[in-house]
Amino acid sequence: MKTNWVMRGAALAIGFTLCAVVVAPTPSPALASSASSALDWIEKELAASGHRFQGSFQSGDETIFFDDIGLTIDGLLAVSAGGRAADAEAKATSDYVVAHASDYATGGVPTDRYAGALGKLLLLANVRGLSTQMGSLNVESELRQRMQTTGPSAGRFSDHITDTQFGDDFSNGIGDAIDVIALAGTDDGVPAQALTWLRNQQCDNGGFRSSYEDDAPTCTANAQSDLDATSFALLALAASGDESAATDEAFADGLDFVLDLQADDGSFASGNGNSTGLAASVLRSVGDAPDANRAAAFVMNSLQLTSGADKGAIALDKAGADAAKANGVTAQSRPTFQRATPQAVLALGLPSYIDIGAVDPVEPSTTASVSSSSVAIGSPVTATGQGFLAGEAVNFVLQSDPITVGSANANGDTVASLTFNAPAAAGAGPHTLTLTGVVSGATVSVPLTLTAASTATTVAGAAATATTTTTATKVLARAGDDTDAQLSIALALLVAGSALVMAARRRRVIYPFKR
């Protein structure tokens, strides 16, 4: 069984010029504190409820609780993405899921099978290195049997339900994509029919549909496009290993769809935590760290609780976060936090579902500081930034009339530092020093006031923390094993620069990452 996906290559059309540079970034060694606190909270919640999350519904005056194994798997995937697969709670929760896998995949009816549940179980097996034999079910074999092989729905993974009073098939686009992702991690890979079916669910605007209720074999209107289904579909296409032009085109159009939906504050889907986390993980997977980091900033600043008994928990939306900050997480709101946090945390520098085990978590924010917030013209000042790609060149530019004061390469700890004399050409007064990574596009700014020599003051420790912004087109990254050589070649080509045309917000991947 394959438990690791390896990226094989990418290129990006930059403006009118095709750039074939491939760079493998070195992630920051430490998991972001924001992600760590969220994972701490997930593990605490799982332990408190008997190593699983639960759902509930009302039956008359009675509240009925049930094991929500799908959500529990989401929590396990998040914990594993954060490098905590070996934690005692992760192991205990994993054991609980395996012990209840048959009930989850059958809905408690021995003859029934739910394709989406089988796919999630197989994905968990891939990520955690578990046996695909879970109780009486071999989840890989059962999942493959759920794919239709004839008729207009050939390639679709469908449910088998014996009691059809409530419906005979609840499979959908998200489940289909998860099924493809899971099968991509097996020795036999993804059936060609499944990949064709998945591509056919793409709408004209690039998004993928989620609902299959109309039983149509393709998307029939742009209104059917769904952000979450598109995020999962992009991961499925990337994981599939298919190098056809059809898959490349579908990936490019889908990525454009996702990028166009990112709001100015970095969020997706009107600030939905789950959708923002999923989309951010896709962007980070394809090397778009700046846009992924903007999403991370939104989650950290607007949705995550930073103190109290539920520190680290992430709300579904800002209203939920504000209510919890004022009144705490209540019994009524706790299930919503449990549902939001496992996917929203993906925005905070965690690898996507197809990168777990192959890509390390990263610190999603870039920081900068100056040795003095106020410096005399002509006097030295040292500026330091952290969170860039290891080895990349970082440009230091004094604004607002741009004056480049120098450049420095980030070290292995992602830190770039430069000492320069405050330029007279900038003039006395308040300015902004901006640090920009040449490869990553990561950008952060810090205030710097220039004074006449006789009135200079020293105020130590001026600092700024900001997420990266999309100020330049990035080369999509990750591939191969020779990281240093690839990075050196890429940096040399980028420094040459004249052949590269910096593009605006839209990017188009013309050769998606393969696993």
QUIZI-V498350 format. One line per field, one symbol per residue. ss: DSSP state (A for helix, B for strand, O for the rest). Layout:
BEGIN
ss=???
END
This chain:
BEGIN
ss=OOOOOOOOOOBBBBOOBBBOOOBOOOOOOOOOAAAAAAAAAAAAAAAAOOOOOBBBBBBOOBBBBBBOAAAAAAAAAAAAAOOOOOOAAAAAAAAAAAAOAAAAAAOOOOOOBOAAAAAAAAAAAAAAOOOOBBOOBBAAAAAAAOBOOOOOOOOOBOOBOOOOOOOOOOOOAAAAAAAAAAAAOOOOOOOAAAAAAAAAOBOOOOOBBOOOOOOOOOOOOAAABBAAAAAAAAAAAAAAOOOOAAAAAAAAAAAAAAAAOOOOOOOOAAAOAAAAAAAAAAAAAOOOAAAAAAAAAAAAAAABOOOOOOOOOBOOOAAAAAAAAAAOOOAAAAAAAAAAAAAAAAAOOOOOOOOOOOOOOOOOOBBBBBOBOBBBOOOBBBBBBBOOOOOOBBBBBBBOOOBBBBBBBOOOOOBBBBBBBOOAAAOOBBBBBBBBBOOOOOBBBBBBBBBOAAAOOOOBOOBBBBOOOOOOOOOOBOOOOOAAAAAAAAAAAAAAOOOOOOOOOOOOBBBOOOO
END
